[in-house]
Amino acid sequence: MLMPDGPALRDTSPMAVNFGPTAADYGRYRAGFPQRFFKRLFAESWVSPDHAVLDLGTGTGTIARGLALRGCQVTGLDSEHHLLTEAARLDREAATGVTYVEGRAEDTGLASRSFDVVTAGQCWHWFDRPKAAAEVARVLKPGGRLIIAHFDWLPLNHNVVAMTENLVARHNPEWHLGNNSGIYPAFLADVGEGGFVGVETFSFDVDVSYTHEAWRGRIRASAGVGASLPADAVMRFDTELAAALSAGWPVEPLVVPHRVWTLKAELPA
């Protein structure tokens, strides 16, 4: 699922989502993790080119593909087959060889002690987190690493993100993932309670440029819009967002602030 906008992880009722209908927009408009993220993983020796990697909630395969291009043997797992189809298409274009598997993070069906690294990009919050941590511990080799990462837009100073989040909330009152700082302290507890050690984190901010069309596509592919609203409601939202962008942010490209936040934890050897 590589997915959605990062949540504040406060106590809220779960929102039913289905990213299948967003697959085309997801593959075309959702910016993958920046190159600096991958360089940092290798510079920190959290990942090495010879590693066998399992990418949970892979979505359209942005982390899986990035690691495969750097020499890793990667398996991407997701529960939504439409996203996996889009991932495979993008892999063919990039000439990468990721193996995609349909399954759940809490019960992958994969062999025990078979991976050096497990990654979860922008998806850990969608899992039953204690069960996912236990499954990660099962499939990792002793001393293996879990890497949880997010790449979130930042609503700041009434910027285009704040306007967009307010619009999403008006169209979808069930959506509760806005106003997020891009930092996830609850995940630190998840890995500690799951028996992992050697916890480290890093974060950095980066601007991402979007045309109006691309920003609208990015938002249509989000949890609060295309993954949870019916098609006619998505169209109404998109029309209103287009008008708001033309009125308030007429200059293209939009410059949208984002934050990368990454956690590494190790399975005891």
C-alpha positions as a printed Julia matrix, in Angstrom:
269×3 Matrix{Float64}:
   0.0     0.0     0.0
   2.84    2.36    0.19
   0.24    4.69    1.1
  -1.46    7.33    2.45
  -1.09   10.51    4.09
   0.48   10.04    7.47
  -1.89    9.96   10.43
  -1.49   11.69   13.74
  -2.12    8.27   15.36
  -4.58    9.64   17.87
  -7.48    7.51   19.11
  -9.99    7.42   16.27
 -12.29    4.87   14.7
 -10.69    3.07   11.75
 -11.71    4.28    8.31
 -12.52    1.71    5.65
 -10.27    2.19    2.63
  -9.74    0.45   -0.67
  -6.84    1.69   -2.77
  -7.77   -0.48   -5.74
  -9.79    2.28   -7.47
  -6.85    4.69   -7.04
  -4.28    2.46   -8.77
  -3.87    4.54  -11.94
  -3.6     7.86  -10.08
  -1.46    6.17   -7.45
   1.09    4.97   -9.97
   1.15    8.21  -11.95
   0.98   10.94   -9.33
   2.18    9.72   -5.94
   5.79   10.84   -5.56
   8.02    8.04   -4.36
  10.62    8.44   -1.64
  13.4    10.81   -2.76
  16.84    9.58   -3.78
  18.29   11.04   -0.58
  16.26    8.51    1.4
  17.8     5.53   -0.4
  21.3     7.0    -0.2
  20.88    7.41    3.56
  19.77    3.78    4.01
  22.92    2.53    2.32
  25.21    5.13    3.91
  24.0     4.05    7.35
  24.53    0.39    6.34
  20.92   -0.35    7.22
  20.6    -1.94    3.78
  23.29   -3.5     1.57
  23.16   -4.42   -2.13
  23.23   -8.15   -1.4
  20.3    -8.1     1.01
  17.07  -10.03    0.59
  14.35   -7.48    1.32
  10.62   -7.83    1.96
   8.67   -4.61    1.32
   5.37   -4.7     3.2
   2.42   -2.69    1.9
   4.42   -2.15   -1.26
   1.59   -0.4    -3.15
   2.94    0.49   -6.56
   6.42   -0.62   -5.48
   8.28    2.66   -5.01
  10.53    1.45   -2.17
  10.8    -2.06   -3.63
  11.88   -0.69   -6.99
  14.33    1.78   -5.44
  16.06   -1.01   -3.52
  16.04   -3.42   -6.47
  17.71   -0.79   -8.65
  20.48   -0.69   -6.03
  21.14   -4.41   -6.14
  18.8    -5.86   -3.5
  16.71   -8.98   -4.08
  13.26   -7.63   -3.29
   9.85   -9.14   -2.65
   6.95   -6.68   -2.55
   3.8    -7.69   -0.66
   0.4    -5.99   -0.72
  -3.2    -7.02   -0.17
  -4.52   -5.01   -3.15
  -3.94   -6.76   -6.48
  -4.73   -3.65   -8.58
  -1.8    -1.87   -6.96
   0.45   -4.86   -7.59
  -0.57   -4.84  -11.25
   0.43   -1.18  -11.46
   3.68   -1.95   -9.63
   4.55   -4.66  -12.14
   3.87   -2.25  -15.02
   6.17    0.38  -13.51
   8.82   -2.3   -12.94
   8.76   -3.25  -16.59
   9.34    0.39  -17.51
  12.23    0.65  -15.02
  13.66   -2.78  -15.99
  13.69   -4.03  -12.41
  12.98   -7.53  -11.16
  10.9    -7.24   -8.02
   8.83  -10.3    -7.09
   5.31   -9.28   -6.09
   3.12  -11.31   -3.75
  -0.48  -10.68   -2.74
  -0.85  -11.03    1.02
  -1.21   -9.39    4.4
   1.54   -7.92    6.57
   0.17   -9.73    9.61
   0.31  -13.15    7.91
   2.58  -13.05    4.87
   2.7   -16.79    4.25
   6.43  -16.43    3.52
   9.16  -18.61    4.96
  10.59  -17.94    8.4
  14.07  -16.42    8.68
  14.2   -15.64    4.96
  14.9   -11.87    4.81
  17.75   -9.62    5.86
  15.56   -6.51    5.87
  11.83   -5.8     6.03
  10.64   -2.36    4.94
   7.26   -0.7     5.46
   6.86    2.56    3.55
   3.92    4.77    4.43
   1.79    1.86    5.52
   2.6     0.69    9.05
  -0.43    2.55   10.44
  -2.79    0.48    8.28
  -1.69   -2.8     9.86
  -2.6    -4.53   13.11
   0.73   -3.3    14.38
   1.49   -5.85   17.13
   0.66   -8.71   14.77
   2.7    -7.14   11.97
   5.7    -6.73   14.29
   5.45  -10.4    15.29
   5.27  -11.47   11.64
   8.28   -9.31   10.78
  10.23  -10.97   13.61
   9.27  -14.37   12.19
  10.38  -13.73    8.59
  13.6   -11.86    9.47
  16.89  -13.63    9.88
  18.52  -13.25   13.31
  20.05   -9.78   13.43
  17.83   -8.63   10.55
  16.39   -5.12   10.36
  12.92   -3.61   10.21
  12.75   -0.2     8.53
   9.55    1.83    8.85
   9.44    5.0     6.77
   7.07    7.84    5.94
   7.13   10.56    3.3
   4.39   13.0     4.3
   3.19   16.36    3.06
   3.21   19.09    5.72
   0.27   21.44    6.4
   2.02   24.69    7.33
   0.97   28.34    7.61
  -2.25   28.02    5.59
  -0.31   26.53    2.68
  -1.79   24.49   -0.17
  -1.61   21.35    1.98
  -3.65   22.92    4.77
  -6.25   24.12    2.27
  -6.41   20.68    0.68
  -6.76   18.87    4.0
  -9.61   21.17    5.02
 -11.33   20.4     1.73
 -10.88   16.65    2.2
 -12.35   16.87    5.7
 -15.41   18.74    4.4
 -16.05   16.13    1.73
 -15.2    13.16    3.95
 -15.93   13.67    7.67
 -14.66   10.13    8.37
 -11.14   11.12    7.32
  -8.9    11.76   10.33
  -5.37   11.62    8.96
  -4.66   15.33    8.58
  -2.67   17.9    10.53
   0.27   15.53   10.79
   3.85   16.44   11.74
   5.38   13.5     9.9
   6.91   12.11   13.11
   5.72    8.77   14.58
   6.65    8.18   18.23
   4.04    5.41   18.57
   6.04    3.27   16.16
   8.99    3.35   18.58
   6.79    1.62   21.13
   5.67   -0.91   18.52
   9.19   -2.13   17.82
  10.25   -2.09   21.46
   7.24   -4.11   22.54
   7.86   -6.43   19.59
  11.27   -7.39   20.95
  13.39   -5.32   18.57
  16.56   -3.54   19.69
  19.1    -1.08   18.28
  16.47    1.53   17.43
  17.62    4.55   15.41
  15.73    7.23   13.48
  16.46    9.99   11.0
  14.34   12.66    9.34
  14.73   15.45    6.82
  12.48   17.85    4.94
  12.27   18.24    1.18
  10.09   20.24   -1.22
   8.2    18.42   -3.97
   6.95   20.22   -7.07
   3.5    19.5    -8.46
   1.51   20.92  -11.32
  -2.14   21.52  -10.52
  -2.99   18.35  -12.43
  -0.43   16.31  -10.53
  -1.52   17.62   -7.1
  -5.14   16.82   -7.9
  -4.1    13.31   -8.98
  -2.04   12.89   -5.83
  -5.01   13.82   -3.66
  -7.42   11.62   -5.62
  -5.05    8.74   -4.8
  -5.18    9.44   -1.06
  -7.02    7.63    1.7
  -9.55   10.4     2.27
 -10.62   10.73   -1.37
 -10.21    7.99   -3.98
  -9.71    5.18   -1.48
 -12.85    5.92    0.55
 -15.33    8.03   -1.45
 -17.62    6.84   -4.26
 -16.67    7.87   -7.77
 -19.21   10.69   -8.05
 -18.02   12.19   -4.75
 -14.41   11.99   -5.95
 -15.39   13.96   -9.06
 -17.12   16.65   -6.98
 -14.1    16.92   -4.72
 -11.7    17.14   -7.65
 -13.74   19.9    -9.3
 -13.71   21.95   -6.09
  -9.99   21.39   -5.56
  -9.25   22.52   -9.12
 -11.19   25.75   -8.54
  -9.45   26.37   -5.22
  -6.02   25.91   -6.78
  -6.82   28.28   -9.64
  -8.11   30.93   -7.24
  -5.55   30.69   -4.46
  -2.43   29.12   -6.0
  -2.46   30.07   -9.69
   1.32   29.84  -10.17
   2.65   26.45  -11.2
   4.4    24.36  -10.14
   3.21   24.2    -6.57
   6.03   23.76   -4.06
   4.79   21.33   -1.42
   6.83   20.74    1.76
   7.3    17.11    2.81
   9.06   15.3     5.63
  10.86   11.95    5.44
  10.92   10.08    8.74
  12.63    6.7     9.07
  12.97    4.19   11.9
  15.37    1.24   12.02
  15.11   -1.58   14.56
  17.0    -4.87   14.73
  16.0    -8.39   15.6
  18.39   -9.76   18.25
  21.01  -12.03   16.72
